[in-house]
Amino acid sequence: MNNVTDRIFADIIQKPADFIFDERVASVFPDMVKRSIPGYPAIIDMIETLTARYAQPETNLYDLGCSLGAASFAMLNGLKKERCKIIGIDSSSAMIEKCKKIPIKSSAPAEIEFYCADVNNFDYTNASVIILNFTLQFIEPKLRDDLLLKLASALRPGGILILSEKVKFDDEEVNELLIDVYHAFKKANGYSDLEISQKRTALENVLKPETIETHLNRLLKAGFKTAEVWFQCFNFSSMIAIK
């Protein structure tokens, strides 16, 4: 897949609209996540490793908000068990159409299917691995508890859920510090002050971060026996929950 440079917010936009995962975003998405999410390649690599350890035979592995399928294909690469199915779900038709065009090696150990759907309304069953890689933050907060309950119910005992999120902190000084450091990270990756500012405005109404404590408490409340942070860089965190 060609890696097109993200220039979506490079020119002055009088009033940035709310961020959406449309064709323009889909066309630059690999470059966007690489330059915008600290530790993203490490998270994808560890999804492969964790899948190798926790996937169970004859189960479904879900990638919610799959975008261009990075986590889906990481699960496929890590899968060691037989008769599994990997299911990628995203509400963006532009993302799903691109996913469906990605060639899958004939020797792949499992079927992989992509669906354009609302993750809140999908029917989850017989799961051993579930990924929400920077997805929950785009779901209305009032819907998050029910979704996590639904996912926990679909997981087999011993199954895992990996939740990666942009997070906020109760301490305002720490919160602002980590936002500033994150913006410095983006500038080091070639984004201008204008791009950073305009994208932040576009995301204000659609990306609603919560604290790590809120996420971990929600996972435990949903029925997971344990939930812990396994990765963090600046205000980006990934958590693992075991059923």
GINORWO-V575256 format. One record per residue. RES is the residue in one small letter. PHI is phi as a letter, one per 40 degrees, with the letter a starting at -180 (none if undefined). BURIAL is 1 if it has 16 or more other ideal C-beta (glycine too) atoms within 10 Angstrom, else 0. Layout:
res->RES phi->PHI burial->BURIAL
res->RES phi->PHI burial->BURIAL
This chain:
res->m phi->none burial->0
res->n phi->c burial->0
res->n phi->c burial->0
res->v phi->c burial->0
res->t phi->c burial->0
res->d phi->c burial->1
res->r phi->b burial->0
res->i phi->d burial->1
res->f phi->b burial->1
res->a phi->c burial->0
res->d phi->b burial->0
res->i phi->c burial->0
res->i phi->b burial->0
res->q phi->d burial->0
res->k phi->a burial->0
res->p phi->d burial->1
res->a phi->c burial->0
res->d phi->d burial->0
res->f phi->c burial->1
res->i phi->b burial->0
res->f phi->c burial->1
res->d phi->c burial->0
res->e phi->c burial->0
res->r phi->c burial->0
res->v phi->c burial->1
res->a phi->d burial->1
res->s phi->c burial->1
res->v phi->b burial->1
res->f phi->d burial->1
res->p phi->d burial->1
res->d phi->c burial->1
res->m phi->c burial->1
res->v phi->c burial->1
res->k phi->c burial->0
res->r phi->c burial->1
res->s phi->b burial->1
res->i phi->b burial->1
res->p phi->c burial->1
res->g phi->g burial->1
res->y phi->d burial->1
res->p phi->c burial->0
res->a phi->c burial->0
res->i phi->c burial->1
res->i phi->c burial->1
res->d phi->c burial->0
res->m phi->c burial->1
res->i phi->c burial->1
res->e phi->c burial->1
res->t phi->c burial->0
res->l phi->c burial->1
res->t phi->c burial->1
res->a phi->d burial->0
res->r phi->c burial->0
res->y phi->b burial->1
res->a phi->c burial->1
res->q phi->b burial->1
res->p phi->c burial->0
res->e phi->g burial->0
res->t phi->b burial->1
res->n phi->c burial->1
res->l phi->b burial->1
res->y phi->b burial->1
res->d phi->b burial->1
res->l phi->c burial->1
res->g phi->g burial->1
res->c phi->c burial->1
res->s phi->f burial->1
res->l phi->c burial->1
res->g phi->g burial->1
res->a phi->d burial->1
res->a phi->c burial->1
res->s phi->c burial->1
res->f phi->c burial->1
res->a phi->c burial->1
res->m phi->c burial->1
res->l phi->c burial->1
res->n phi->c burial->1
res->g phi->c burial->1
res->l phi->c burial->1
res->k phi->b burial->0
res->k phi->c burial->1
res->e phi->c burial->0
res->r phi->f burial->0
res->c phi->b burial->1
res->k phi->b burial->0
res->i phi->b burial->1
res->i phi->b burial->1
res->g phi->b burial->1
res->i phi->b burial->1
res->d phi->a burial->1
res->s phi->c burial->1
res->s phi->c burial->1
res->s phi->c burial->0
res->a phi->c burial->1
res->m phi->c burial->1
res->i phi->c burial->1
res->e phi->c burial->0
res->k phi->c burial->1
res->c phi->d burial->1
res->k phi->c burial->0
res->k phi->c burial->0
res->i phi->c burial->0
res->p phi->c burial->0
res->i phi->b burial->0
res->k phi->c burial->0
res->s phi->c burial->0
res->s phi->c burial->0
res->a phi->d burial->0
res->p phi->c burial->1
res->a phi->a burial->1
res->e phi->c burial->0
res->i phi->b burial->1
res->e phi->b burial->0
res->f phi->b burial->1
res->y phi->b burial->0
res->c phi->c burial->0
res->a phi->a burial->0
res->d phi->c burial->0
res->v phi->c burial->1
res->n phi->c burial->0
res->n phi->b burial->0
res->f phi->c burial->1
res->d phi->c burial->0
res->y phi->c burial->1
res->t phi->a burial->0
res->n phi->f burial->0
res->a phi->c burial->1
res->s phi->b burial->1
res->v phi->b burial->1
res->i phi->b burial->1
res->i phi->b burial->1
res->l phi->b burial->1
res->n phi->c burial->1
res->f phi->f burial->1
res->t phi->b burial->1
res->l phi->d burial->1
res->q phi->c burial->1
res->f phi->c burial->1
res->i phi->c burial->1
res->e phi->d burial->0
res->p phi->d burial->0
res->k phi->c burial->0
res->l phi->c burial->0
res->r phi->c burial->1
res->d phi->d burial->0
res->d phi->c burial->0
res->l phi->c burial->1
res->l phi->c burial->1
res->l phi->c burial->0
res->k phi->c burial->1
res->l phi->c burial->1
res->a phi->c burial->1
res->s phi->c burial->0
res->a phi->c burial->1
res->l phi->c burial->1
res->r phi->c burial->0
res->p phi->d burial->0
res->g phi->g burial->0
res->g phi->c burial->1
res->i phi->b burial->1
res->l phi->b burial->1
res->i phi->b burial->1
res->l phi->b burial->1
res->s phi->b burial->1
res->e phi->a burial->1
res->k phi->c burial->1
res->v phi->b burial->1
res->k phi->b burial->1
res->f phi->b burial->1
res->d phi->c burial->0
res->d phi->c burial->0
res->e phi->c burial->0
res->e phi->c burial->0
res->v phi->c burial->0
res->n phi->d burial->1
res->e phi->c burial->0
res->l phi->d burial->0
res->l phi->c burial->1
res->i phi->c burial->0
res->d phi->c burial->0
res->v phi->c burial->0
res->y phi->c burial->1
res->h phi->c burial->1
res->a phi->c burial->0
res->f phi->c burial->1
res->k phi->c burial->1
res->k phi->c burial->0
res->a phi->c burial->0
res->n phi->c burial->0
res->g phi->g burial->0
res->y phi->c burial->1
res->s phi->c burial->0
res->d phi->d burial->0
res->l phi->c burial->0
res->e phi->c burial->1
res->i phi->c burial->1
res->s phi->c burial->0
res->q phi->c burial->1
res->k phi->c burial->1
res->r phi->c burial->1
res->t phi->c burial->1
res->a phi->c burial->1
res->l phi->c burial->1
res->e phi->d burial->0
res->n phi->c burial->0
res->v phi->b burial->0
res->l phi->b burial->0
res->k phi->b burial->1
res->p phi->c burial->1
res->e phi->b burial->1
res->t phi->c burial->0
res->i phi->d burial->1
res->e phi->d burial->0
res->t phi->c burial->1
res->h phi->c burial->1
res->l phi->c burial->1
res->n phi->c burial->0
res->r phi->c burial->1
res->l phi->c burial->1
res->l phi->c burial->0
res->k phi->c burial->0
res->a phi->c burial->1
res->g phi->h burial->0
res->f phi->c burial->1
res->k phi->c burial->0
res->t phi->a burial->0
res->a phi->a burial->1
res->e phi->a burial->0
res->v phi->c burial->0
res->w phi->b burial->0
res->f phi->a burial->1
res->q phi->a burial->0
res->c phi->a burial->1
res->f phi->f burial->1
res->n phi->b burial->1
res->f phi->b burial->1
res->s phi->b burial->1
res->s phi->b burial->1
res->m phi->b burial->1
res->i phi->b burial->1
res->a phi->b burial->1
res->i phi->b burial->1
res->k phi->c burial->1
